Amino acid sequence: WKQALSPFTEKKISLQSLGTIETPLFGPKNYFKYALNYLLGGNIFGLVRKVGAGSKSSLNREELLICPVCLETGQEINLHRQDSAWLCAHCERSFPIHEGVLFLLTDDKFRTLYPEIYENKFF
């Protein structure tokens, strides 16, 4: 675990065994508890952070949606929102939003998995 976490400059990781024995993975103060955790196994949990200049994308999630029908043919066509659906300008398929959930599925999968919603879908 120490090797796997080595790329992170800030880390607060703990080991826990038997439900109550907890020690930090890095810099333990109680080596007896640390040895028990090491030998008994258990849970590892914590937070890590990589310090440095992060690159923030100017795109939001919705700008990254692509048409699953066109994707099957090897094309990555972006979708655009119109009312309560997302539309593909290339294949002209629509992908409905039902009760706040976008159904981004090919027709055959949509019909099989959600027939009651598929029947009410606007094409």
N, C-alpha and C positions, 0 to 999 in steps of 0.2 A: 504494500500500500504506500509506503514511503516513496518508493521509486515512481509509482503511478502519479503521485501528487507533487512530485518535484518541480514540474513546470510552473506551479502556482507560487507567487511570492507571499501572499497572505493566506494563511490556513489556520482554521480552528477546528480540529478533528478530534473526536473522542472515541474511545473503545469502551464497550460495555459488555459484561458477561454476568451470568446468573441474575440478571435483572437489576442488580443494585451496585455492582462493582464497576465504577466508571473512572477512567483516567484519560488524560490527553495523550494522543498518539505522539506528538512532538513535545519534548521537554517535560516529561512526567516528573512530578515531585515525589511521588510515592512509588518507588521501584518494585515493592512487593506487590501492590495492586496491579501495576503494569505487567509484571511477570504472570500473575494469575490470569489477566485478560489475554495475554499472549498465548498462554498454554490452554486455557479453556475455550477460547474462541467466543464468538458472539456477534454483536453488532458494531458497525463502524458508522459514524454519522458526523456531520459538521458542515461547515461553510468554507469555500475557497474563493479566492479572487485573484485574477491576473492583473497586475498593475501595468498600465501603459496607455498609450493613446488609442482609444477605440474609434473605429470608423462607424459612424452612424449613417444608416441608409436613409435617403430622402423618400423612399418608397414605403407605402403602408401595405398591410397584408392584402387588402382588397385589390391592389394593383398587381399582385402576383398570381391571381387566379387565372388558370388556363383551362381551355375546353378539353374535357376528357375524351370526347368523341374524336376531335382532331388529333389529340395526343396519340390515340391508337394508330393513326396513319403517319405518325412521326412529325407532326407539326405542333408547335407551341403557340397557339393563338390565344391572346388575352381576351378575357370576358369583360363586358361592361354592364353596369347596373341599369335596369329600367323597371321602375315601379317595384313589384314584389317578385322579381326574377332577375337572373343574370343571363345575358344573351351573348351568343357567339356570332360575330359578323360574317365569319367565313362559312360555317355550315348551317347557320341560322337556327340552331337548336336553342331552346330556352331551358334554364335550370331554376326551378321554383324555390322560393323561400316560404316554408310552411311553418307557422308558429315560431318564427325566429330562427329556423334551421335551414341552411342552404343545402339542397340535395344536388350535389355535384357528382352525378352518376350517369353512366351511359344508359340508354333507354332500356336495354335488356336487363341490366342489373336493377335499375329503378323499378321496373315492372315486377320483377321477381321478389325483391325485398320489401317494397312498399306499394302493393297493388291498389290499396284504397286511396293513397295520395296520388299515385300515377294517373288514375282515372279522372281525377279532378284537375290535373295539370293543364295549363294552357300551352299549346304548341305554337 
